[in-house]
């Protein structure tokens, strides 16, 4: 789900080094990492000092926000002191070397925060990331959404022991990402949840197809800048049709995360899928979801949290993109009501982007009763289905877990019990 996020660093900015004083070296060369604490949240920042053609170039990374290589302007730099700024962000950092650490102050748009950096490269530990050699085979494929002139590039992961000539064919699942341009692994802050899901499913007898969003990574064509969820649903439909054309699978389902969960119900309502899994998918109208999301995040950050739908719609941000203009008017009510295939809808109770108590409750109320349906809320999980403390997005990168093992096991068990193999 595209996020209404309150963050400290808000953009990747390229700043020219033209006109800066040539500086051959400094003892501070290297990377420095630390946590910027603001209220109840914290943000990892990394300062990198590298030599390039006689210059010492200083860049800033914000791993928690997926931002890397933000160029800074140096105000001064010695062997024990540094002052840099990023004008487009209204941000600056000044520090002095004390006891082997850069002890200083980060300032942005009138707010100042203590920031201590220690020497070292910031590394993200992701123990669930699959490592070769794999006990299954994969195939790189492309499929077309002709209406939107989009060619989607993806990976089919076949189950362990897959035999194309075997009479019994496996179930296949199309994986559909959340909002914003994402690659086939739904990569975010070092996490690759769709890669982890594809690997787990393959080891348990289920095939998957995951693909790069239109005009992203290896996918070409299609207008991503002006695309709405409805447009992206046509890409997913093309993926479902491609899997059916292979005649290699028994039943075809769709697993959608966040916005992908909305797409799952859209296609299910049109009888395009044999089953769906909605991971933190919306169950209420877009404007209602966004306002609840905004208020929850502000509450968790210790800020005022009483925005109303009317107030949100009056803000210029509500009309900022074609995607958001369409989304805030979209109500999934009819799509959920029209869904007749088996549904597994799940969410974490600490998700502060698609609030479980609001959206999962609505899905349960609207969905036609069926013994094959499963609605489940998981304690202490966030929007990415990680075990967490607050659920805030600022925790995503610091959490080593990519996705709860219980969630992975439940999805496989539900497919095998409700859909069969």
KOLNUNU-242114 format. One line per field, with one value per residue (C-alpha): chain; x, y, z. Coordinates in steps of 0.2 Angstrom, whole numbers, plus 5000, padded with zeros to 4 digits. Each point is the difference from the previous one (the first is absolute). Last residue first. Layout:
! residues N
kette = c(A, ...)
x = c(X, ...)
y = c(Y, ...)
z = c(Z, ...)
***
This chain:
! residues 421
kette = c(A, A, A, A, A, A, A, A, A, A, A, A, A, A, A, A, A, A, A, A, A, A, A, A, A, A, A, A, A, A, A, A, A, A, A, A, A, A, A, A, A, A, A, A, A, A, A, A, A, A, A, A, A, A, A, A, A, A, A, A, A, A, A, A, A, A, A, A, A, A, A, A, A, A, A, A, A, A, A, A, A, A, A, A, A, A, A, A, A, A, A, A, A, A, A, A, A, A, A, A, A, A, A, A, A, A, A, A, A, A, A, A, A, A, A, A, A, A, A, A, A, A, A, A, A, A, A, A, A, A, A, A, A, A, A, A, A, A, A, A, A, A, A, A, A, A, A, A, A, A, A, A, A, A, A, A, A, A, A, A, A, A, A, A, A, A, A, A, A, A, A, A, A, A, A, A, A, A, A, A, A, A, A, A, A, A, A, A, A, A, A, A, A, A, A, A, A, A, A, A, A, A, A, A, A, A, A, A, A, A, A, A, A, A, A, A, A, A, A, A, A, A, A, A, A, A, A, A, A, A, A, A, A, A, A, A, A, A, A, A, A, A, A, A, A, A, A, A, A, A, A, A, A, A, A, A, A, A, A, A, A, A, A, A, A, A, A, A, A, A, A, A, A, A, A, A, A, A, A, A, A, A, A, A, A, A, A, A, A, A, A, A, A, A, A, A, A, A, A, A, A, A, A, A, A, A, A, A, A, A, A, A, A, A, A, A, A, A, A, A, A, A, A, A, A, A, A, A, A, A, A, A, A, A, A, A, A, A, A, A, A, A, A, A, A, A, A, A, A, A, A, A, A, A, A, A, A, A, A, A, A, A, A, A, A, A, A, A, A, A, A, A, A, A, A, A, A, A, A, A, A, A, A, A, A, A, A, A, A, A, A, A, A, A, A, A, A, A, A, A, A, A, A, A, A, A, A, A, A, A, A, A, A, A, A, A, A, A, A, A, A)
x = c(4987, 4985, 4991, 4994, 5011, 5016, 4998, 4996, 5015, 5012, 4993, 5001, 5018, 5005, 4990, 5008, 5017, 4997, 5007, 5017, 5007, 5016, 4990, 5011, 4994, 4981, 5001, 4998, 4984, 4991, 4992, 5005, 5010, 5001, 4998, 5000, 4984, 5006, 4986, 5004, 4998, 4998, 4985, 4994, 4982, 4992, 4986, 4998, 4988, 4998, 4985, 4991, 4991, 4999, 5012, 4993, 5002, 5016, 5008, 4994, 5008, 5016, 5000, 4996, 5007, 5015, 5005, 5008, 5015, 5002, 5001, 5002, 4986, 5007, 4989, 4993, 4986, 5000, 4986, 4992, 4991, 4984, 5005, 4985, 4999, 5018, 5000, 4984, 5007, 5018, 4996, 5011, 4998, 5017, 5008, 4996, 5007, 5015, 5005, 4997, 5012, 5000, 4981, 4999, 5017, 4991, 4991, 4981, 4997, 5010, 4990, 4984, 5006, 5004, 5018, 5001, 5017, 5011, 5018, 5008, 5007, 4988, 4986, 5006, 5001, 4983, 4992, 5008, 4994, 4983, 4999, 5007, 4988, 4984, 5006, 5002, 4984, 5001, 5006, 5018, 5012, 5012, 5005, 4985, 5002, 4989, 4992, 4995, 5003, 4992, 4983, 4996, 4999, 5016, 5009, 4995, 5002, 5018, 5003, 4995, 5013, 5013, 4998, 5005, 5008, 4992, 5000, 4991, 4994, 5001, 4995, 5007, 5016, 5010, 4987, 5012, 4985, 4993, 5016, 4999, 4982, 5004, 5015, 4989, 4987, 5014, 5005, 4981, 4999, 5014, 4988, 4987, 5012, 5004, 5014, 5005, 5019, 5000, 4995, 5003, 5016, 5014, 5003, 5018, 5001, 4984, 4989, 4986, 5003, 5013, 4993, 4996, 4994, 4998, 4999, 4995, 5007, 5007, 5018, 4993, 4988, 5014, 5012, 4986, 4995, 5018, 5002, 4984, 5005, 5017, 5006, 5015, 4990, 4986, 5001, 4983, 5010, 4993, 5005, 4990, 4993, 4987, 4987, 5001, 5005, 4991, 5005, 4992, 4997, 5002, 4992, 5010, 4996, 4997, 5002, 5019, 5009, 5005, 5008, 5002, 5011, 5000, 4987, 5003, 5004, 4994, 5010, 4994, 5001, 4984, 4998, 4988, 4991, 4985, 4987, 5012, 5005, 5014, 5010, 5018, 5009, 5016, 4998, 5004, 5005, 5000, 5012, 5009, 5019, 4999, 4994, 4983, 4998, 4993, 5016, 4999, 5013, 5002, 5017, 5005, 5019, 5009, 5006, 4988, 4988, 4992, 4985, 4991, 4985, 4995, 4984, 4999, 4998, 5013, 5014, 5012, 5011, 5017, 5011, 5010, 5008, 5017, 5000, 4994, 5001, 4990, 4983, 4989, 4986, 4988, 4983, 4989, 4996, 5005, 5015, 5008, 5013, 5017, 5011, 5014, 5013, 5015, 5012, 4992, 4985, 4990, 4984, 4999, 4985, 4991, 4996, 4986, 5008, 4986, 4982, 4990, 4991, 5008, 5016, 5002, 5017, 5010, 5014, 5016, 5012, 5018, 5007, 5017, 4992, 4988, 5004, 4986, 4991, 4984, 4987, 4987, 4984, 4988, 4984, 4991, 4982, 4992, 5005, 5014, 5016, 5013, 5009, 5018, 5012, 5017, 5008, 5018, 5012, 5000, 5019, 4999, 5006, 5004, 4987, 4995, 4989, 4982, 4996, 4991, 4996, 4982, 4986, 4989, 4985, 4991, 4984, 4991, 5013, 4992, 4984, 4982, 4993, 4983, 5004, 4996, 4993)
y = c(4845, 5006, 5017, 5001, 4989, 5002, 5018, 5003, 4990, 5010, 5016, 4995, 4995, 5016, 5010, 4990, 5003, 5019, 5010, 5009, 4997, 5011, 5015, 5016, 5003, 5000, 5009, 5017, 4995, 5000, 4984, 5004, 4985, 4988, 4982, 5002, 4998, 5014, 5011, 4996, 4985, 4999, 4989, 4992, 5003, 4986, 4999, 4983, 4995, 4982, 4997, 5014, 5016, 5013, 5014, 5017, 4998, 4991, 5013, 5014, 4993, 4997, 5018, 5010, 4989, 4996, 5018, 5000, 5012, 4998, 4981, 4995, 4988, 4991, 4995, 4985, 4997, 4982, 4999, 4985, 5005, 5009, 5019, 5011, 5007, 5004, 5009, 5009, 5007, 5004, 5019, 5011, 5019, 5002, 4988, 5010, 5016, 4991, 4992, 5015, 5009, 5015, 5002, 4995, 5009, 5017, 4998, 5002, 4981, 4998, 5012, 4992, 4983, 5006, 5002, 4998, 4994, 5013, 4993, 4987, 4990, 4985, 5013, 5007, 4983, 4996, 5016, 4998, 4982, 5004, 5015, 4989, 4986, 5011, 5009, 4983, 4992, 4985, 4982, 5003, 4986, 4996, 4983, 4995, 4982, 4995, 4985, 4993, 5017, 5009, 4999, 5019, 5003, 4990, 5012, 5015, 4991, 4996, 5017, 5007, 4988, 5006, 5017, 4992, 4983, 4990, 4981, 4994, 4982, 4989, 4982, 4984, 5006, 4997, 5005, 5015, 5010, 5000, 5008, 5014, 5004, 5002, 5012, 5010, 5002, 5007, 5013, 5004, 5003, 5013, 5011, 4998, 5004, 5017, 5003, 5018, 4998, 4982, 5001, 4983, 4995, 4990, 4988, 4996, 5012, 5010, 5006, 4989, 4991, 4987, 4982, 4986, 4983, 4986, 4981, 4991, 4983, 5005, 5005, 5010, 5009, 5005, 5006, 5010, 5008, 5005, 5007, 5009, 5007, 5008, 5010, 5012, 5015, 4995, 4987, 4995, 4985, 5003, 5018, 5014, 5017, 5006, 4990, 4983, 4985, 4987, 4981, 4988, 4983, 4983, 4984, 4984, 4988, 4981, 4991, 5003, 5005, 5017, 4992, 5011, 4992, 5016, 5012, 5011, 5018, 5011, 5016, 5016, 5013, 5010, 5007, 5015, 5007, 5005, 4990, 4987, 4995, 4988, 4986, 4997, 4985, 4995, 4982, 4993, 4983, 4992, 4994, 5017, 5001, 5014, 5011, 5005, 5016, 4996, 5005, 5018, 5010, 5017, 5008, 5017, 5003, 5006, 5015, 5006, 5014, 5010, 5011, 5012, 5007, 5018, 5006, 5016, 4992, 4986, 5000, 4985, 5004, 4993, 4986, 4992, 4985, 4995, 5007, 5017, 5005, 5016, 5001, 5011, 4993, 5010, 4999, 5011, 4986, 5009, 5008, 4984, 5005, 4995, 5005, 4989, 5000, 4989, 4998, 5015, 5004, 5016, 5006, 4984, 4998, 4984, 4986, 4988, 4983, 4989, 5001, 4984, 5009, 4990, 5000, 5019, 5003, 5016, 5004, 5010, 5001, 5004, 5007, 4997, 4989, 4991, 4996, 4993, 5006, 4991, 5005, 4987, 5004, 4987, 5008, 5000, 5001, 5004, 5019, 5002, 4989, 5001, 4983, 4998, 4996, 5006, 4995, 5003, 5015, 5009, 5001, 5013, 5001, 5010, 5014, 5010, 5014, 4999, 5009, 4986, 4986, 5000, 4994, 4986, 4998, 4984, 5006, 5000, 4999, 5003, 4989, 5002, 4987, 5001, 4983, 4992, 4983)
z = c(4976, 5009, 5000, 5018, 5009, 4990, 4997, 5019, 5005, 4989, 5006, 5018, 4999, 4992, 5013, 5014, 4993, 5002, 4986, 4997, 5017, 5003, 5007, 4999, 4982, 5004, 5016, 4993, 4991, 5017, 5007, 5018, 5006, 4986, 4993, 4982, 4989, 4988, 5007, 5018, 5011, 5019, 5000, 4983, 4994, 4990, 4988, 4992, 4986, 4995, 5012, 4990, 5006, 4986, 5004, 5005, 5019, 5000, 4988, 5011, 5016, 4990, 4995, 5016, 5014, 4988, 4997, 4982, 5004, 5018, 5000, 5019, 4999, 4986, 4985, 4991, 4987, 4993, 4987, 4991, 4984, 5000, 5000, 4996, 5017, 5001, 4983, 5005, 5016, 4993, 5001, 4988, 5002, 5010, 4987, 4985, 5005, 5009, 4984, 4989, 5011, 5012, 5001, 5019, 5002, 4997, 5017, 5000, 4998, 5016, 5010, 4994, 5005, 5017, 5008, 5019, 5003, 5008, 5002, 5011, 4986, 5003, 4999, 4984, 4992, 5006, 4994, 4983, 4998, 5006, 4987, 4986, 5003, 5001, 4984, 4991, 5004, 5012, 4999, 4994, 4999, 5014, 4991, 4989, 4995, 4985, 4992, 4983, 4992, 4985, 5007, 4998, 5019, 5002, 4988, 5011, 5016, 4996, 4993, 5018, 5008, 4987, 5008, 5016, 4995, 4987, 4998, 4985, 4996, 4985, 5001, 4992, 4992, 4985, 4987, 4996, 4994, 5017, 5007, 4986, 5004, 5018, 4996, 4988, 5014, 5011, 4987, 4998, 5019, 4998, 4990, 5013, 5013, 4991, 4988, 4996, 5003, 4996, 4982, 4992, 4991, 5007, 5014, 5005, 5014, 5000, 4986, 5005, 5017, 5000, 5000, 5012, 4994, 5013, 5000, 5016, 5006, 5018, 4995, 4986, 5012, 5011, 4986, 4992, 5017, 5004, 4983, 5002, 5017, 4994, 5014, 4998, 5003, 4989, 4986, 4993, 4993, 4983, 5000, 5007, 4993, 5013, 5008, 5007, 4989, 4991, 5001, 4988, 5008, 4992, 5005, 4995, 4986, 5002, 4983, 5001, 4984, 5006, 5015, 5016, 5013, 5011, 4994, 4985, 5002, 4985, 4999, 4993, 4986, 4996, 4982, 5001, 4985, 5011, 4990, 4996, 5018, 4994, 5008, 5003, 5008, 5010, 5006, 5017, 5005, 5018, 5013, 5000, 5001, 5005, 5014, 5004, 5011, 5017, 5009, 4994, 5009, 4994, 5000, 5005, 4997, 5016, 5010, 5013, 4997, 5014, 4996, 5012, 4991, 4994, 4992, 4990, 4983, 5003, 5012, 5005, 5015, 5004, 5008, 4986, 5010, 5004, 5018, 4993, 4982, 4997, 4991, 4989, 4990, 4989, 4992, 4990, 4989, 4984, 5009, 5005, 5013, 5006, 5016, 5005, 5013, 5006, 4985, 4992, 4990, 4998, 4991, 4989, 4989, 5000, 4988, 5004, 4996, 5007, 5005, 5003, 5015, 5014, 4990, 5001, 4992, 4999, 4988, 5003, 4985, 5005, 4984, 4991, 4987, 5011, 5019, 5010, 5016, 5004, 5013, 5005, 5008, 5009, 5005, 5017, 5006, 5017, 4999, 4988, 5002, 4986, 5001, 4994, 4986, 4994, 4984, 4994, 4999, 5017, 5000, 4986, 4982, 4985, 5002, 4985, 5005, 4993, 4985, 4991, 5012, 4993, 5011, 4995, 5012, 5004, 5010, 5016, 5014, 5017, 4997, 5003, 4988, 4991, 4992, 4984, 5004)
***
